[in-house]
Amino acid sequence: MNGPSIYFIGILIGIALGIAYLFITLLCKVFPCYRNKTLKSFFWLINIIAVGGIILTRGKLDVFPFQGLLSKITILWFMGQLIGLFMLPFYHGIKRVYLRNLLKENDAIDLSRRKFIQGAAVSLPIISFGLSGYGTFLGGEKVEFLEYDILIKNLDVQNDGLKIGQISDAHIGLFFSVEKLSQILELLYKKGADVVVITGDLIDDVKMIDALIEVLNGYISKFRYGIYFSWGNHEYFRDFPKLETAFQHSEVKVLRNKNALLINSEKPVYLLGIDYPWSETANEQIVKSKEMLDLALLGVTENSTKILLSHHPVVIDYAYEKNIDLTLTGHTHGGQVAIGRQPLLPVRYKYMRGMYQKEQMYGYVSTGAGSWFPFRLGCPAEISLFTLKVLSDS
């Protein structure tokens, strides 16, 4: 599949126009000045143009050289309305409280009331579309570099200080370039990563696969133990056979329900990787991930240090049960829109973002280096570096 289906696009347009209708209807109720026919006609004209932007971005994202910019402007417009829709109840409450304390008979106060309403009416779209513009054009541009020390009880002393760099959810394509990935790999190299693991959703635009593989192959020798990869769901949305063939002919080691001995020592270090747990229900997804992890554990010694790569964080609980020292995942993007690490969008997972711990086992959910939907607020993109350290008995 090279892009979203026509049914998905139809649903998306319906939701977008529904948001637009609710926004302008409530805006006119709270601020009567927006009932002006010219303003409303202009508003709907922009929405029709924005719908055209959605249609043009369907499937073949490279048809026009300005396609990325067109997509971002379209997202800015509709997300601005959505933010405004959430802000309107707050504005309505403030307006009611303010007006309740004014005496309508007083002309001076009546003038003050009009200025307040006019100011509020102007500020709402400025704030909502300003936030939308930031989230669309700047929110995901900077990729944060995060570092964690992971204390492991059964880590061999000679493996103390092993550094693992994680990249997840880059979604290389319209909004994330191969050049940007190269910069991230260079940063991990300079920070001393011994091995780089990529936990799925690496590429969206299949035409970039040759350039991507060239960059990955060029960096493998810079990391002591190379680069490892596990599949995400977006690779399956594209031309999966082509992607699979490209990785098979690369120097990147793909872990699909199997393991690799990273360091052969008294207490060896294993990397395990599982596929995306395709299932109809959440419960089936859990069962599927368990089956895949059991396959990946075959041949892994009990006294080893075990690092699991999984695109979906649904496996974290079972990883705890199987004594996996560190599970690295992605998929959620941290929700992409959050306040104080709490996601605001309705899509939720048990393990949403950041580090989780049970006894001396860790599960990590990356917010992702990129995204297929270029909008982030309060949830920056990231790459991470994990330093394994021996946990002393004392």
C-alpha positions, 0 to 999 in steps of 0.5 A: 500500500503506497498511501492512505485509501480513498475511504480513509481520505473520505473519513478524514475530510468528513472529520475535518469539515465537522471540526470546521462546522463546530468551530465556526458555529460556536465561535459565532455564538460566543463572539457575534462579530464573526457572524459577518457573512463575508467572514464566514464565506472566507472561512469556508473558502479556505476550508474548501481549499484545505480539503483540496490539500488533503486530496492532493496529498493522497498516496503520491506525495512526491507529485509536486515539489511543494507537496510537503509545504502544502501538507503542513499548511493544510494541517496548520489550518485544521489543527488551528480550528481544533485547538480553537474549538477546545479553547472556546469553552474557556473563552466563554467562561471568562466572558460570562464571569467578566460581564457578570460584574459589569453594570450595563447602565454605565456607558463607560463600562459598556465601552469597556465591555465592548473592548474586552469582547473585541480583544477576546474575539481577536486573540482566540484565532491568533493564539489557536493558529499560532499554536498550530503553526508552532506545532506544525512547523517547529514542534518536531523539528528539533530532535532531543538527545536523551541519556539514561543509565540502566542498572543491571544486576546480572551485567558482566563487569567487562560489559559495564558502560555498554552504550546503546543508541535508539532511533524509533519512528523516523518515518523517512519521507515527506517530513523527515529526510535521509540527511536528517537521519545521517545527522542523528547517526553522526550524533550517536557516533560522537556520543560514543554509542557502541551499537545502534538499534532502530525500533521500526517505522523507519521509512514511509517513502519507499523511493528513498530506500536506496539512499537510506541503506547507503547511509546505514551501511556507511555508518555501521563500521563506526559503531563497534557492534553495528546497527540492528533493526526491528520492523514497525507497522508502517513498513508493512503499509508500503512496499514491504517486499522491496523494503525487506529485500533492501535490508537483506542485501544491507549490512544492517542486522534485522531481528524478526522474532529472533536473537543475536549474540552481541557480546560473548562473555561469561554473562553474554549480552543478547539483542532480541527483536520481534515483529509487529504484532498484527491482530484484530483485537488488543488481547490478540495483540498481547498473545501474538507478542508473547508468541513472538518473544518466546521465539526470540528467546530460543537459545538465549542463556538464562544468565545473559543480559537481554535487550529486546527491540519491539516497535509496539510497547504492548510486549513490555509486561510479558518482557518483565515476566521473561526477565528481559533487562531492557525493552526498547519500543516506540510506536506511540509517538508519546501522543504528539500533543501533551501537557506535562507529559500527559497526552491530550489526543484520544489514542492511549496505550498502557505504556505511552512515553518514557521509562518504566521500571519493574524491580530491576527490569526496564521498559522504554517507549520513545516519542520517536525521531519523526512522525507521519503527521507533522504536528507536535506540542509538548511532546518533542521528537527524540533519540536516546542513549542507554548506558548499561551499568553493573548494579552492585549488591550493596 
